[in-house]
Amino acid sequence: MKTSSVIPRISIWINRIRAVFGQAEAQSLLGEAYEFGEGVKLDYRKALFWYKKSADQGHDRAQANIGAMYQRGDGVEADVDVARHWSELAATQGNLTAVQNLGISYLLGQGVAQNNLKAAELFREAAEGGLKTAQFNLGLMHYTKHDGLELDYTLAREYFTMAAKNGHPNAQSNLGNIFTKGLGVDVDFESALACYQASASSRFPLGYYNLGTAYLFGRGVEKDAVRAYALFRVAKMLGYSEADQNIGVLEKRLTIKDIEIAGAKISDCRDNDFCNCEW
């Protein structure tokens, strides 16, 4: 325990010294520590201070992080113009996060005219560079209706697959839905099940819900109402309130013994922080 708590403090201390002496990378890292509360108390004001020190030296990740803070309004008043300014500086240096954030600006019409085609273009640039959130966003644009873009489940599956392989739980869940519903592909419950399992392993509530549905209806796995009930309960515990309806239906069907067995499974999963649980 001592070793794991001391190492981050030493790292922060070293970065602080380097940052004070003007090293842009150290300043950016120190900003990230303050933004996410890693090794120090979370402090957006200090995060922004060190990001700006680094960004003024042309550090692209610091520029992108400033843009994101102003886009989200983290510790500052949200300002789409300031966000775009810093994101554009970072994007011109090839920062994929900044490229994606500019895509979000066009998708939502934040400080620019709303333009789905421009958003998709920027998401594609970041996605092809390997950014999993951009891969997911581009997949979602083809998976759901957006003006100027046609529904294209083949492209949606392609980009969801990219993001899923990079560990994006929402992409894994949506990819599972594509296989379950046979959208642009043959129905494949076994592939869907694998996607839902991967999503749930990352504590994603919808992944747990979809996995529960698979057990409830026997899609790619033997029907098991007890496991389905446990999975729905976990989904609700992680914030997916729509699991309530299925929980209520199953509570009327299951025996007290069944619910106790489900409770034991939930307890084991909770002990594992809802990650990589065995079902």
Number of C-alpha atoms within 10 A of each C-alpha: 5 6 7 8 10 12 12 15 14 12 13 20 14 13 20 19 13 16 21 13 11 14 16 24 20 22 28 27 22 29 29 23 22 23 23 14 14 14 18 14 11 15 16 20 15 17 26 26 17 26 29 21 21 26 25 13 14 15 21 28 25 30 28 27 26 28 29 23 21 22 24 14 14 15 15 13 11 16 16 19 15 17 27 25 16 21 30 21 20 26 23 12 14 16 20 26 24 30 28 28 25 27 28 23 22 21 22 15 15 18 14 14 11 15 18 20 17 16 24 24 15 23 30 22 18 26 26 14 14 15 19 23 23 30 29 27 24 27 30 22 23 20 22 13 12 15 10 9 13 12 16 17 20 16 17 27 26 16 27 33 23 24 27 25 15 16 16 21 27 23 31 29 29 27 27 30 21 25 21 22 14 14 17 14 13 11 15 17 21 16 17 26 26 17 28 30 25 25 30 28 19 19 19 25 28 25 29 31 27 28 30 29 24 25 22 22 14 15 17 16 14 11 15 15 21 25 24 27 29 27 30 31 25 27 27 19 15 15 13 17 13 13 24 14 10 17 17 11 11 18 14 8 11 14 12 10 10 16 17 14 15 20 17 12 20 22 15 14 19 14 11 12 13 23 16 15 18 11 12
